[in-house]
Amino acid sequence: MINDIRPIDETPACVCGATLEEGRIACRKCLARDRWIRRQGQAAKRRMSKRRGQSRRPTGRPRNLAEAGVSWT
């Protein structure tokens, strides 16, 4: 009879299941994913702060009087 049971490895594992090198808290893929998520959030904040007030108008509302069809004659 062949015994195929492997001993339990006591090395720490990342959230994704990858084994970690000594002194690491997450694998390089998880660290890269976390960095990417942080950068996306920072870029979105920058985009929102640079928008002009005109882009925040309610939907369906004309931007100026000419589009609204107002004539002063």
Buried (B, 14 or more C-beta within 10 A) or exposed (E): EEEEEEEEEEEEEBEEEBEBEEEBEBBEEBEEEEEEEEEEEEEEEEEEEEEEEEEEEEEEEEEEEEEEEEEEE
